[in-house]
Amino acid sequence: MKATVIGAGLAGCEAAYQLAKRGVAVTLREMKPQKMSPAHTSEYFAELVCSNSLRGAGLENAVGLLKEELRRLDSVILRAADATRVEAGGALAVDRFGFSQYVTEAIRNHPNITVVEGEATELPEGQVVVATGPLTSDAMAEHLMGLIGGESSTLHFFDAAAPLVAFESIDLSRAWFASRYDKGTADYINCALEKDEYQAFWRELCGAEEAEVHGFEDKSVFEGCMPVEVMARRGEDTLRYGPLKPRGLKDPTTGREPYAVVQLRRDNAEGSIYNLVGFQTHLKFGEQKRVFSMIPALHDAEYVRCGVMHRNTYLDSPRLLDRYYQLRSRPEITFAGQMTGVEGYVESAASGFLAGVELARRMLGLPPVDFPRETAIGALGLYVSDHTVGDFQPMNINFGIIAPLDHRVRGKRNKNMEISNRSLAILDGLRDEILRGCTAET
């Protein structure tokens, strides 16, 4: 049994791993390092282009549930995340490079996976998983459009990444370590702004010069990655109720909540690099340094990487794909990752997991698992394949697309926890079947 996976991002690596551990011989095609996309810089697989956070870790969060589902079912991406975790309060954040190195070694060392470097410009014969990501090369994108129906089959939005700064360049006399509401350990560096400082910063941010991005319009930005300057233009207080909200953070020098707070989160295990939380941007590099230096603790910050912006392309999946991420018109072709319209690192891994598991089962002559809507993994597959969806948009996992409870529970947190516990109980009952055919290889 043989299959080809194209693309060694989070989705492609997860799909390849799930196929391989079920005895399928996998050829994994990856164009790096021979050719790099506009957003990639590392030779390693599963490169984290934007944030180093996999978001909330608790089961009261839908993404926390999705992570726990994957963890219990032996996801290589979650194993890597847990092994390279850095403290980030209630979130699961990872050492960016350590994470990619872990995944790369796990994939390259698997006896059933053969890595072939170099750009793939067309699909091979046989079973194939396309996980080339939202930055699919022009040649492959053109080939895919010819297979599935032309430009009308694709959509796009713009994505942005936040700047990274060197820890030693942060003025800690104007900042302090803490997590919001003292949740977890003191994992964030908090940079306070008083009212006059915030207002001056906000005015300069609104008027700062943006880098030209072909075809960019504010309405084309995915809401979860909204550039900070776009958010600022919505109103003076928008940032104070968003990424700069001071709630649950008391400045130890004053004993009170500041007017606004910029949080920095550790980006590597050594703690030598921090990222500006919520500061995705497409300002010109010089403007980023000028405006962000108005944050008192960052007045002399050294930028390891400035924020960048790029166009992400995704499929009109409800028209094209089924719940297993198979192309309806060509069932030997399966898609996975952000190009299917799932948004986020964990969601991409989940799509690769489901695609890999279900493809392996088809090749083994086993019936599909049919992950139900009561699970986060199943809910994502059903969302992207729901032909009743009108204006299809990229989607993070959320409790709104998971099947509701059949009874009332008081309190949103309690309700979410019960939904999560229900899902995990279902998956525990299906676990032996899901792992059927797996080898002991890890």
C-alpha positions, 0 to 999 in steps of 0.5 A: 500500500502506497500513498503520497503526501505533498507538503510537510507542514503541520497537516501534511506531517500529521497525515503522513504519520497517521498513514505510516503508523497504519502500515502505508508506505508514504512518500512525503514531498516537500519543496523546502529547502530547495524552494521557500514560500514568502513566509517560510525561513526554516528548513524544518517541517511543521514550521510555525509561521505566525504565533508560537501559541497553539492557544487555550489549553483548558477543556472549557475552550474548544481548541483545548478540547481539540488538542486533548482529542488529538493527544489521546489518539497519538497525534505527532503534532501534539506530542511535539507540542507537549515535548517543547512547551514553554510556559504561557499561562492558560495557553499551550505555547511552544519553542518555535524551532524545537517544535519543528525539529521534533516533528522533522526528526519523528517524520524522517526517522519513521521507517514507512516514510520516505522524504523527497525534497523539491517542488511538486508541480502536479499530482502523481498517480494513486492515492495522494494527500494535498497539504501544500498549505495556503501558500501553495506554489503557483505551479501546483496551484495552477495544476490543482485549479485545472483539476477542480474547476478553475479560479472559481473554486478558490478563495483567499484572505490575508494573514499577518504575523507579529514581530519578535523582540530580543528579551535582553532589549526589553526595559523591565523597569517599565514591565513586569512578569505576570499572567492575567488574573494570576492564572498559571505562573508568571509567564507574560511580560506586561508592558504598561501604558498610561492614558496619555502614552496609549493615546499617543501610541494609538494616533501614530499607529492609525496613521503609520505607513503600511507595506503594499500588499497586492490586492489587500483590503481590510475586509479580506483579513481573517478576523483571528489574525487582524493586523493591529493597525487595522484593529486600531482604526476601528476606534480609540478603545478597540485595542483596550478591549482587545489585545491591550486590555488591562483586565486582571493585570496589576502593575506592581509599581502602582498597585492598580490596573494600567490604562492599557497593557501590551503582553509579550509571550516567550517564543523559545525555550531559552526565553531569549525571544518574545513575541508581541501578543496580538500585534500581527501587522503589515506596517513597513518595517521602519514604521513598526520599529518607530511606532512600537518603540512608543510602548515604554518598555520597548523604546530600545527593543531589538527586533529579531523579526518584524511583522509580515503579511501574506495572502492565504488561499483556501478552497471552496470546500463545501462544494468540493470536499466530503467529511473525510476531506476527499475531493468528491469528483476525484476520491483518490485525492484528499486535501488537508490543512489550512487550504481546506478552510480550517484556520489555526495550527491545531485545526490544520493538524486535526484535518491532517489527522482525520484525512490520514486515518480515513485514507488509511482505513480505505486502503486497509479495506476498513469502514470509515470511523465517521468521527461524529459532530459531538467531537471537535475533530468530526465537527471540523470535517463536517463544517468544511464539507457542509454544502448548505454553508453560504459565504464560506469562511476560514473557521477556527474550532468553536463550540458553535459547530459542535453538536449541542447538549440535549439538556441545559447546563447552567453557566457557559464554562460548565456547559463547555466542560460538559461538551468536552467531557462528552466528546472525550468519552465518545472518543475513548469508546472509539479509540481501539477502532481508531487505532486499529491497524496501527503498528507499535512504531512511534 
